[in-house]
C-alpha cells in the first residue's frame, strides 16, 4: 500500500472519531477514486498514481468552482473550495515559476529537443517530476513557447 493511501486511511479514521462529516466525506471520495483505479488496473496503486488521482480531483474542483461562481451558487463554491483545500493538503508543495522554468530547461537540454516534434519527449521527462506539483496544462504551454 502506498504511503499516501495509508495516510488517507488514517485520516479517515481520525475524521470518523471526531465526527467531522465534511472532511470524512471528502476523504472517502478520494479513497473511492483510488479503489476504482485499483479495480480498473487490477493492481495496487503507488504514490505516483495517487498523486495523479489527487491532481485530477483538484483540477475538477477548480473547474467546478469557476462554473458555480459564474452561476452565483456561493453555497456550492464554498463546498468545492473546502474539498479542494483537503485534496491539496495531500499534494506535495507546488513548484514555483522559477522551478518550473528550470525544469523545462533541464528537460529540453537532456532530451535534445529542438522543435515541436519533440514535445512528447519533453513532457515525458517532466511529468513524473511535476505530477501533483504543477498544472500540466500550464507547463505544456510554457514548453510550446520554449520550443517555438
N, C-alpha and C positions, 0 to 999 in steps of 0.2 A: 504494500500500500504506500502511496506517495505521502510525503511529509505534509503537503497542503491538504490532502484528503483527511489525514489523521487530525490535523488542526481543526478542520471544519467539523469533523465528527465530535471532537471535544468541545468546541464552541457551541455546537447544537445541544449537547448535554447541559452545559452551563446555562444556556438560554432557557431550556426546559425547567431547570431547577429554579431559575429566577422568575419564571413565568413571564418572560419577555416575548410576547407573541409576535410582534412585528419582526424582530430580529430572528426569531425561530423560523418564521415563515420564509424569510429571505435565505437563510442558511439551508433550509430543506429544499428550496428551489435549486440552489447551487448543487447540492448533493444529488438531486434528481437528474440534473443535466449530466453530471459526472457518471451516474449509474446508466443513463441512456447511452452515453458514449461507450461505456464498457460492454453493454449488451450488443450494441451495433458492431463493435470491432471484435468482440469475444475475447478480450484480454484486459487486464488491469491497466488503468491509466497511470502515466508517470507525471512528474511535476510539470513538464513541458505541455502535456495535453491539458492538465488542469488550468495552467496559465492561459492557454488558448481559449478554453471554455469561459474563464473569467473575463478575458478580453472581449470576447464576443458578447457576453451578457452586459458588460459595461457600455459597449457601443450601442446595444439595443436600448438601454436605459437612456442614454444621451439623446438618441433619436426620438424616443417617446416623450422626453421632457420638452424637446423643441416642438413637437406636434401638439402636446397638451397646452403648452404656453400660447401657441397661436390660437387654440380653441378657447382659451380663457378658463381652462379647468385647473385652477390652482390647487384643488384638493388632490388631483391625480399627479400634478407636478411635484407636490410635497412627498407623496408616496414613492414615486420613482426616484426622487433625489435621495430619500432615505435609503432605498435599496442600493442605489449607485454608491453611496458612501460605504455601506457594508461590503459590497463587492470589491471596491477599490482598496479596502483595508487589507485584503488578502493578496493584492498585486504588489510586486516589488516597486521600489521608489522609481518614479518616472525619469526618463533620460532628459537632460537639459538640451536646449538647442545646440549648444557648443558640443556636447557629447554626441548628438545625432550627426552633426556635420563631420566630426572626427571619424565616426563610424562609417559614414558614407565614403569619405576619402580613403579610409583604410580598405574598404570593400572594393572600390574601384581600382586601387593600386594592386591589391592581392589577386584580383580576378583578371586584371589586364583589360578591363572594359574600356572601349573607346567610342561606342555608338549605342544607339537604342536597341540594336540587336542583342546586346549583352545585358539588357535589363534583367532578364531572368537569373543570370548568374549572380548579379549584384544583390538582388532580392533574396536569393537562396543563401547568400553569405550573411546578410543582415538579419533575416527573420529569426533565426534561433537566438541571436544575441539581444534582439529588441522586443521579442514577444512579450506582451503584457506590460512593457515599459514605455511604449510609444505607439502612436496611431500609425499603423502601417500604410494607410492611405496618404497621410501627410509625408511619410518617408518616401513613398513611391513618387510623389510629386517632386520632392527635392532631388531624387535620383534622376528623374527625367530632365530637370533643369540642369543638373550637373553634366549629363551625357549629351546634351544638345548644344 
